[in-house]
Amino acid sequence: MHGVITAAESGAKTSTKGASAMCWMCDHPGSTVDDYLDEVRGKVSRRGWTVQYVESPRMPFAYTVGLSGYDLPELLVTNVSPQRALRVLNGSAEHLLRGTQLTAGQQFTLCGCPMLEVVEVDHPDAHMTCAVALYGPIQALQLVWADGHGRWPWAADFCDRESRQPVLGSRARAA
């Protein structure tokens, strides 16, 4: 779980020491993974879900933990800031809990966010370890974002080739 930053509630701040964010395990030396999972369980029980941000120089990403408890897929987004991850994931989770269905290939927008396309995550167990630790095998959907020109990461000129967005499943065409 090293390198993981939890931001549970909307607008929650990530833990910091100095100017850089730290993971929960780093901020709580001597704690165990079980202690961390207890912390996540508490956040899920208070809000219904939490957002797990994983900081990585190769591929930062964030995902929900707790939607599986409602028989819904967990959500994931790659290569965005913690703040944008909270906006996208919390906004989408709220829509799911109100009955909105997300299906692979579907495109939609949230207020203040770019166009998003839903992709089914092929191997959630490889990326969403906290959700899997709490719920066992899970279903997951990635919310893939378009760049400022409306281009998707599967386009050669996505973000003018200056950024990348790993897609963790196969793109489905909307019906």
N, C-alpha and C positions, 0 to 999 in steps of 0.2 A: 504493500500500500504506500510505499515511499513515493514522494512526489505528488501526492494527492492533496488538494485543497478543497475543503467542503464549504459551500455557501448555501445554506439551507433555505432561508426564507427570501422572498423578494426583497431586493435591496440590501441583503446581508453583506457584510464586508468579510473579505477573506482575512485570515490571521496574518499579521505582519510582524516582522522584526526588522527595524531599520526601514529600508525602502523596498525590500524584496519580500514577496509572499513566501510563507513557509508551509510545509505540510503539517497536518495534525500530529502525526507521529514525531516529527521534529520538534514541535512546540510542546510535546508531552513526553520527554525522555523517560524511559522506564515503563512506558505503557505498552500494551500488547495489541495485536490485531483484534483480538476479542474485545478489548476496551474500546477500540475505535468503532467496531461494529455496534457495540452498545450505544455509543454516542450517535451513530447514524440512525439506529432504531428509535431513539428518543426524538430525533428531529422528524422522522417519518410519522411517528405517532402524534406529534403536535400539529404538523401541517398537512400530512397525507402523502407527501413525497419530499424529497430533497434533491438538490443538484450537486453532483460530484464533479469537480473540475480537476483534470489531470494535466499538470504542467509538464511540458516536454519540449526540448529544442527541435525535435524532429516533427512532432505532431501533437500540439496541445489539443485536448478535446474535453468535452463535458457530457454528462449523461444524467438522466433522472434515476432515482432509486425510490421505489415505493408504488409506482403505477401498477406493477405486477400484482400487488395486493388487491387491486380493483379489477383484476382480470383484463388489464390493458397492457399494450406493449410499452416498454421503457423507450425513452427518446434519447437521441445522441446527436451532437453537432461537433464538427471538427474545425480546427484552426480559427477560432474566434477568441476574443478577450473574455475574461470571466464575466464582465458586465453584460456583454452581448449574449453570452451563453445563458445567463439568468433570464434575460428578456425573452429570448427565443424559446427556451425550454419551459420556463414557468408559464408563459403565455399559451404555448401549445398544450401543456398539461392541463391548464384550466379549461381549455376548449374540449379536450378529451373527456374530462370529468363531467362536463355539461352535456355529453352525448354526441359531440362531433366525432365523426369517424375519419381516420387518416388511412389512406391506402397507398400502396406502392404506385408511383407514377403521378400521383395527385400533386398539383401545384397550388400554393396558397400564399397569402401575405398576412402578416401581423402588423399592427400599428408600429411604425418606427423601425421596421425590419425590412431587409431585402426580400425579393420573391424567394420562396422555399419550394423544394421538390422532395417528396417522400421516397426514400429508398429503403428496402428491407435489408437489415444488417445480416450478413451471411453467418457470422460466428460471434454472437454477442458475448459468449464466454471468454473470448480472447481479449476483449477490451473493457468489459463492464463487470470487473471482478467483484466489486462491492455488491452490486445488485444480485449477481449470481450467488455470492456467499449468503445473502439473506433469503433469497427466493428459490434457489436451485435453477434449473434450466428456464430461461426467459425468452420472450420474443422481444425484438427491438426494431425500431425504425430510426433511420438517420434523416435528419432535416438538412438537406444539402442547399446551400445558399448560392444565389446568382451574384455576380460581381456588379459593380456600379453601372455597367453597360448592359445588364441583363444576360450576360453570358454565363454558361454553366461550366463546371470544372472539366467536363468531357470535351469542351471546345478548345482548340489549339491556342486561341488568343485569350483565354480566361485570365483576368486580372493583368492583362498585358504581359503575361508570363513572369510577373514579379512575385506572385504568391501561388500557393498550391492548397488544395483542399482534398485530402484523401477521401475517397468514397469507399465505404466498407461493405458494399454489396453490389449487385448487378442492377442497373437501371431498368425499370419497367416502363413501358410506354403507357400513358393514360388511355383508357378506353374511349 
